[in-house]
């Protein structure tokens, strides 16, 4: 499946009740839920943290055959698609500066997942993101398929990304998002070996949790929300601007309600090239809506991860329970 298909068709996430079930082999397992603790799940009287992600990936798309919003006269994959190249370049020239100015206006700090190739091509913008107080996280070297890499290949692909971010911005990335969310079956072990604190390529919960790996180590999940990704709204033509705003508000309202008795968080993903004037108006309307509610805070993903890692009430799950259909995660199982 191509990257564009992920956001066109989405991921099957399922909606769980308070007592929901997962399968580990043939054994049913009661899924863990966060404890009440008197309704206090976050520090500083935060009721619902919102974590915003900005994907900085201008130029990391394939040189030929990249997903395009231009449907007519699209050249075959072996030819350069000239207007589509400029579509992606918009993220560098206009999109990132526009969204950074809006975030400064509301004094909001976010996490920016940066593709290595993008940082190499546009070091000035990568440095600016960090200098304006935002977290630099990793997003692979480019849009190459990561899911079919061997562990050494994947390690090199990610390490190269980490190295260029550190060189350009001075910040060591400790959070990861694979291209299209699809790392290999070795991804969590590789990230652990490379010193990552968390990853976001998991859509199974609306709260952070810890995954216990088979090597005795662990890694934090700061989960992703596919339907709150602006690619689905704009590039996939899944929502109009008004519908996307309604989707954002509806998700917030439900999570805010649940946050009275469970740990909840909200994740919203933006892409550099999609910070067009009309789209940023939608996003600003959303910011005004949520900031009017008491107990709402914007948190970088590393801050969410660090708090949850040090909280004994944070849910822990073994890797075979998180990925029950992958036989090699289950001791003694065969494919």
N, C-alpha and C positions, 0 to 999 in steps of 0.2 A: 504494500500500500504506500502511495506517495504521500509526502508531507501534506499536500493540499487536501487529500482525502481524509486525513485525521480530523481536520477542522470542518470539513463539509459534512461528514457523517457523525462525528463526535465519538465519545467513548461510552460504553455501557457501564454506568456507575451504580445504578440501583439505589433505592431509598430504603433505609433500614429502620425498623421500629426500635424501641428501647431495648427489647430483648430480641436480637437478630442472630442468625446462625451462619457460620462459614463451614467449609468442609476441608478436612485434612486427611487425604486418602479416603477411607470409608468411615472415619470417626467424626461425628458432628462436634463442633467446638462452639461454645457460647462466646460471642464476640464481646470484648471488654467495652465498658463505657466509663467515661470520666465520672468521678465521685462528686457529690454535691458540695462538700466543704462549706456549707452555709451560703452557697451562691457566690463565693469569691474564687475565681479561677485564674485571675491575672493580677499583676501588681498594680499599685497606684490607683485603685478603684476603677480600673478599666473593665468595662463590661464586654465590649466587643472590639477586638483589634482588627483593623483592615490593613492588609498587606498588598501594596501595589507593585507590580512588576513592569519594567520597561525593557522590552527586547531590543537590544542594539545589535542589528545584524545586517545593516546596509552593505551590500557587496559580497556577502557570504552565500548568496543564492547561486545556483548553477549558472555558469557563463552562458549556456544555451539551454532552452527548454524549461526555464523557470516558470512557476505559476504566474499567471498574468491576469489583470482585470480587463484586458483588451481582447474581446472575443472575436472580432472580425479581422480577417486577413492575417491571422497568426501564422508565422512561418513554421515550417517543420523543425523538429528538435535540433537538426544539424546546422541551422542557420541562426545567426545572432538576431534577437528580437530587440530592436533599438529602443522603441518607446518603453518597453518593459524594464530595460536597464535604468532608464531615467525614473521610472516609478519607484524602484528601490532606492535610488540615490536621494529621493526626496526626504528620506528619513534623516540623512546627514545634514542636508542643506536647510530644511525647514522644520521637520517633525520634532527632532530632539530639542532644538532651541525653544520651540513653542511650548512643549510640555514642561521643560525645565522652568520656564518663566511662570507658568501657571502654578507649578508646585511651590515655587518661591513665594508667590502671592499668598498662598494659604499655609506657608511654613510646614510643608509636608516633605518627609524624607522617604525614599523608596529603595527598592533593590533593582538594579539594572543587570540583566543577564546579557553578557557581551560575548559575541562570537569572536574567536581569535583572529580570523581573517579581517573582520571589521575593525578591530582595534589596530591591527597592523596598517590598514588602509587609511584610517581616520584617527590617528592618535590624539589630535587636538580635542576632538569631541569626547573621546573616552576619558581623557584627563579632566575635561570640564565637568563631566558627570560626577566624578569623585570629588573634585575640588568644591562642588556645590553641596557636598555633604551626603551623597548617596552611596549605597553599598554597590561595589562591583562584584558580581557573581559570574560564574562561567557558563558557557552555552555551546561548548564544543568548538572545534576549529572552524568548521564551515557547515554547510548543509549536507555533507556526505552521510550516507546511511551508517548509523552506529550499531544498529541492532544485529548486524551480521559480522561484526568485527570479532577477532579473537581477543582474549584478555590483554595480551601485549599490545596489539594494535589499538585497542580502546584506551589503554593507559597512555600511550604516546599521543593519541588524538586529544585527550583531555589535558595532559601535562603541557603540551605545546600551547594550549589555550591559557592555562594558568600562568605560564612563563611570560607571555606577551602582555597580559593584563598587569602583572607585577612590574614588568619593565617600564611600561608606559605610564601607569597610574600610581605606582608605589604601593598598591593594595594587593594583598594576597587573597584570591578568591577562595572561599570556603563553602560556597553553596553552588549547586549544579542543576542545570536543566539541559537534558539531551535534546538534540534537534528532533522536533516532532514528538518529544517526550519519550522517544524509543531508544533506550540504551540496550545493551545485550543482556543476556542472563547473568553475566559476570559484573554488571555495572555497580552494584552496591559494594561488593568486595573490592573492586578497583577503586571506587571513591574512598573507601575506608583506608586502603593502602596509601592513597595520595594525600591523606590528611584532611579530607572534607568533613565538615560538621553536619551538613544536611543536603538533601536533594528535594526537588519539588515534583518529580515525575510520578506522582501517586494521586489518584483521584478517589480513593476509597473512604476518606473521612473528611469531616469539616472541622477538624482540630488536629494540632500537631501530635505526633506519636513517635515512639522509638522502635526501630526494627532490630531485633537480635539476629546477628548473622551466625552462620554455622561455624565460623572460626573463633567464636567466643567474643567477638567485637560487636559493635552496634553503630547505627547511623540514624540521625533524626530525619523525619519526614515533615516538611512544611507544605501541606497539600495544595494542589492545583485545582482550579475550577474551570472546566472546559467551556461551559456555556457563558462564562463571563470573560471570554477572550474576544477582543475586538476583530480578530480575523473572521470568526464565525459571523459576526454582524455585517462586516463591510466587504471583505474579499470573497467570502463564500456566499454573500447576498442572503444570509439566513434571516437577518432582522433588518428592518428599517431603523433609522436613528431613533425614532420614537419608541419602537418596540424594544430596542436594546436598552434604552433608559428605563423602560418599565421592567425589563428583566433584571437589571441591576437593583432597582428599588425593591422588587418583590423578594429577591434573594436576601437583600439586607434585612428587610422587615421580618422575615421568618427566622433568620439567624439571630437577630437582635432579641426576638421573643424567646427563643430557645436558650439564649445566653443567660437567662435568669436562673436556670437550673442545670445547665451543662456547659462545659468549656466549648466555646465556639470561636471561630475566626472566619474572616472573609478574605478571599483572594481575587484580585482583579488584574488581568493581564492586558498590557498595551504593547503595540509594536511601533517602532520608530516611524515607518513609512505611512502609518495610518493616523498620525496626529495632524490631520487636515483641519482647516478652520471649523468646518461644520461638525466634525467629530469631537473636537476639543470643547465646543459649546455643550455637547451632551455630557461629556465627562465633568465639566464644571458644574452643571446642574446636579449631577449625582453627588459631587462633593458638598455642595450647599445643603442638599437633602440630609445626608448622613451626619454632617457636622452640627446639625440642629438638635441631635439626640444626645442626652447625657451619657457619659461613659464610653464614647467612641474615641478611639485613638488610632493613629496611623503608625505602624511599626515596620521597620526593615525586617527582612526574613531572618537575618542573623540574630536580631534581638529576640524574636519569637523563639528561635531554636535554642538560644542560650538559656532563656528562662525555663522552657519546657524540659531541657536536659537536666536542669538542677532542681526540678520539682518532683518529689517522690510520688505525686499523684498522677504523673503523666503515664498514659497507656504505653505498655510494652507488648509487642507481638513478635513471635518467631517468624523468620522469613518464609517458612513453609506455609504458614497461615495467611500471610500477606499475598503470596503467589501460589495458591493451592493447586493450580494446574501444571506446575513445573516440577516434574518428578525428581530431578536431581537436587531439589531443595529438601526433599523428604528423606531422612536417613534410611538406607536400605531399599529405596524404591528404584524401579527401573522404568525406562521410557517405553 
